[in-house]
Amino acid sequence: MPYVSLRVVGKLTRQQKIQIAKEFSETLEKVAGKPKNATYLVFDEVEKENWAQGENLFG
């Protein structure tokens, strides 16, 4: 059972999440032979102000 944790800055629309889940699942099925219905994907949407690169905050 594949488990994918995806962390992104900002919000995704429902349609974007559906498309991302579809493509991740299809890739895992094609490349690793994992059935699409066995793949779990978690979206972690983080506000920009909570991200930093080095000493620089994005928000």
Helices and strands as residue ranges (DSSP letters): E 3-9, H 14-32, G 36-38, E 40-46, G 48-50, E 52-53, E 56-57
